[in-house]
Every structure is written in structure tokens, then in C-alpha cells.
Amino acid sequence: MARKIRLSDIAAQAGVSTATVSRVLNGKDSVAPETRQAVIAALDLLGYERPEVLRERSGGQIGIIVPELTNPVFPLFTQQIANAMTVQGFTPLLGTQMAGGATEDAYVEAMISQRVAGFAFISGLHADSTANTARYERISELGIPFITINGANPALANPDFSADDASAVRQSIRHLVTLGHTKIGLASGPIRFFPSRDKTEAYLDTMRELLPYEKPRVIHTLYTVSGGQFAASQLIGAGCTAIICGSDLMALGVVRRCRSMGLQVPQDVSVIGYDDTPFTSFTDPPLTTLRQPVKTMTEAAVSTLLAMIGGAPADVGKMKFEAELIVRESTSRHHDSARH
């Protein structure tokens, strides 16, 4: 037999009033989702059995699939989506890929067998222009709603929520040009990925517009520290005084390679990252970077996915979100004599 719930205990644990606890336990809708979740969490923590009205609120399971968690931007998206879906009564199932581990297809099949209510793919194979789209077509045929984040694939009709990579690169180049740089290089990911393609096209277009007499300098490599180190060697060797990177991890690699070459950032080489992951304000020097609007993107994605699960049509299309240039200390005015 379930022990009697003491409203005062739940209220104290959740940090709300007993009246609020009462409204939640009685299934009233006049409570904010965050508050409702806090009360439910307190109920579970104190060992009380959930009333039937709350058990019925469970919406099932949601599959969240990400490439890996070593790149700090992926946990940011994952946490936001998981928290938002949990508040709405769903249980997140997380699939992360690693060398020798489960593939995206394996996670999809496993989650389908678990009867997930929907999927959220973060920078998955949908972002790879060379990847087969059969897994997404299968999900659609089964009537399971899904959304993608970063890497809008024109071959897929699902809603996508991506940072505007082209705008981010344009902002970066304009910032560097105002600082007097003309020899600006781009270190981006493999060209087969749609975000890398968008960054590269924007870089070439903006360089032609603002610096038509300068030779474009682009290196495609991995979105990693080692990838940034490789790109830095090539771009600095080609005379670049500023490097725009496709990720913050790449930017760290560029800074590291500059130091190994006896160059200072930003006195000799200015560096711009991408993502504004939590560590960037603590690097030496603090990193100038493009901030992805993670919260805004995930709120739109979750809202759309919930609507689709509820039967609404997937008619929002491909949405782009403006990145914000965060100027810190890894960029500075170019001086012709800086390396002499």
C-alpha cells in the first residue's frame, strides 16, 4: 500500500508552496512545466508513489542520437533536448557513436524496437552528403516523427534546425578585415558535410566580395584539435595572418600549432573558433568565436517534435538560426611587421 503523501514534505523538497504541489498532484494545467517536473522529481526522490494522473502523463521514449560526446557542443544540444523532453513526460534514450561502437543505424533499429515516440538527430548522417538516407526514410514510413539539428539535407523533407554557417563565416571575415587582415584562411571539416560546404561557399563568396585580389586559402580536415594543428601548418605556411575555424576544438589546435612554431596569438596570427563551447572564455588567450544559439534552436526543435508527436504536420521546413560573433582576445589588429 502506498504511504500517504505529505504535501509539506514535497513542497520543501521542490522549493514550492503546498498549493502548487496540490495542483500538480491533481493534474491541473496551471503549473509551469519546470515547476511540475520539480514536484514530480521531489515525489520520486522521497519515495512516494506517483498518483495515477501523473503516471498517465508519460509520453513514452524519445531517441536522441549524436556522433559523440567528446566535442563539447554535442552535450550542450543533448542536455537541452533531453531536459525539455523530460519536462514534457518523455524518457530520453541516448545513442552516442564511437570508433568500434554502435552505428547510427544500430541505434535507430534498437530505438524503433523500443517503440520510441520520436527521434532527434544532432549532426548525424543526415549532415553527410554522401550518406544513404534509407534510415530516415524507414523512420518516416513507420510514421515516427523526427527532427534534425545542424546539417540540413535537401534530400529529406523533415524539419531541420541549423545554425546559419554561411552568415557565421561572413561575420568572421568582416571582423578580420576591419582589423586589417587580408590573408585570411579557413580551416573547416570534410567538404562532404553540408555545414562545411556552406562555410566554404560563404568564405569563397565573401573573399571575392571584400578581398578580390587575395587568393582563397581553405583546408578541409577533421573537426578536432589535431585537425586544427594540421590546418594551421598549411595555412600559416601559405602566409595567413588570420584563420577561421569550423569548431572551437580546431581553433585550440591552431593556437597550439602557432605556439609550437614560435608564433603568438593574436599578435602574429588571429584565430576565430565556432560554437562558443564553455571552455572558450578560459583558454589562453580567451577565444573569439561564433556562438551557436543552442537554447533557441533546441526550443524550436523540441516544440516542433512535440507538435508532430501530437499529430501536427511537419511543415516548418529548414530553419536557420543566426550565430553571434563573440569577440575575445584571440583576434587583434594586423601589423605588417608582426612576424619580423
C-alpha positions, 0 to 999 in steps of 0.5 A: 500500500502506498504511504500517504503523501505529505504535501509539506514534505514535497513542497520543501523538497521542490522549493514550492508552496503546498498549493502548487504541489496540490495542483500538480498532484491533481493534474491541473494545467496551471503549473509551469512545466519546470515547476511540475517536473520539480514536484514530480522529481521531489515525489520520486526522490522521497519515495512516494508513489506517483498518483495515477494522473501523473503516471498517465502523463508519460509520453513514452521514449524519445531517441536522441542520437549524436556522433559523440560526446567528446566535442563539447557542443554535442552535450550542450544540444543533448542536455537541452533536448533531453531536459525539455523532453523530460519536462514534457513526460518523455524518457530520453534514450541516448545513442552516442557513436564511437570508433568500434561502437554502435552505428547510427543505424544500430541505434535507430533499429534498437530505438524503433524496437523500443517503440520510441515516440520520436527521434532527434538527430544532432549532426548525424548522417543526415549532415553527410552528403554522401550518406544513404538516407534509407534510415530516415526514410524507414523512420518516416514510413513507420510514421515516427516523427523526427527532427534534425539539428545542424546539417540540413539535407535537401534530400529529406523533407523533415524539419531541420534546425541549423545554425546559419554557417554561411552568415557565421563565416561572413561575420568572421571575415568582416571582423578580420578585415576591419582589423586589417587582415587580408590573408585570411584562411579557413580551416573547416571539416570534410567538404562532404558535410553540408555545414562545411560546404556552406562555410566554404561557399560563404568564405569563397563568396565573401573573399571575392566580395571584400578581398578580390585580389587575395587568393582563397586559402581553405583546408578541409580536415577533421573537426578536432584539435589535431585537425586544427594543428594540421590546418594551421601548418598549411595555412600559416605556411601559405602566409595567413595572418588570420584563420577561421575555424569550423569548431572551437576544438580546431581553433585550440589546435591552431593556437597550439600549432602557432605556439609550437612554431614560435608564433603568438596569438593574436599578435602574429596570427588571429584565430576565430573558433565556432560554437562558443563551447564553455571552455572558450572564455578560459583558454589562453588567450580567451577565444573569439568565436561564433556562438551557436544559439543552442537554447533557441534552436533546441526550443524550436526543435523540441516544440516542433517534435512535440507538435508532430508527436501530437499529430501536427504536420511537419511543415516548418521546413529548414530553419536557420538560426543566426550565430553571434560573433563573440569577440575575445582576445584571440583576434587583434589588429594586423601589423605588417611587421608582426612576424619580423 
